[in-house]
Amino acid sequence: MKNSQASESHNNADDDLLPEYNFDYRKPLPNRFASQQEKASLTVTLDADVAEIFKTSEAVNNALRALLSAIPKTER
C-alpha cells in the first residue's frame, strides 16, 4: 500500500525548489562573508580526563603556551 500523504507532499505547490538550476559561472560574485572570518581555526578533541581539567579553549591554549615556553627554541 502506497503512502499517499508522502507522495502528495512531494508535489506541493508551495515548494520553491526547482528540479534543476543553471548557474552562469562566467559571472562569479565574491564571497561577501569571507572578510568576516578572522583566522582559520583548528578543532581538537580532548580525552575525557583532560577535558575535566581544561574547561575552556583558553585554558588549553594557556597550558600549551606555558609548555612551549619551557621548550628551547632550537628543539621546536
N, C-alpha and C positions, 0 to 999 in steps of 0.2 A: 504494500500500500504506500503510495507516494505521500510525502509530507507537503500538502498543498500550500500551507502557510509559508514555508521556506521559499517555494518557487514564486509565490506572489510577491514576497518582499524583494526578491531579486529584480523584478520588473517594475519596481516602484517608480512612479513619475517624478518623485521628489529627489531622485538620485542624480547628483550633478556630474558624476564621473562619466567620461566618455570611454568607449571601448578602446580607443587608440588616440594618442596625442602626437602631433607632428611638430617637432621643435626646429626652429631655424638656427642652426649652430653657427651661422655666419654673423650673427648679431649678439654675441655674448655680452652679458652685463657683469660688472664687477660684484663681488660678494660684499654687500653693504655691512655685514656683520663681522667681517674679517678683522677690521681695526679694533673691534671691541675685545678681542681675545688678547689678554695681557701677555701671557707667555705659555709655552707648552707645559703641560703637567704630566706627571707620571703616577700611575696608581700602583701601589704596592700593597699586597695583602699580608697582614701580620698574623702570626700564630696567636691562638687564644691567650696563652700565658703572657706573651709580650703585650698584647692589646690590653690586658688587665692593668699593666703598669703605665703604658703610654695611652692616655685617653684621647689626645688630640694630635693632629699632624704637626702642630707647632712643638709639642713636647718631643715627638720623634725627631724632628729636624734639629732641635736644640741638643739632644743627646748625640746625634750623629756629628754635628759640628764640633762638639766637645771632643769626641773621639778622633775626629780628623785633625784637630789642633795638636793632639798628642803624637801623631804620626809625623816623622820627619818628612819634609817636602821631597827629599831625594827618593823616598820609597813610594810616593804617590804616582 
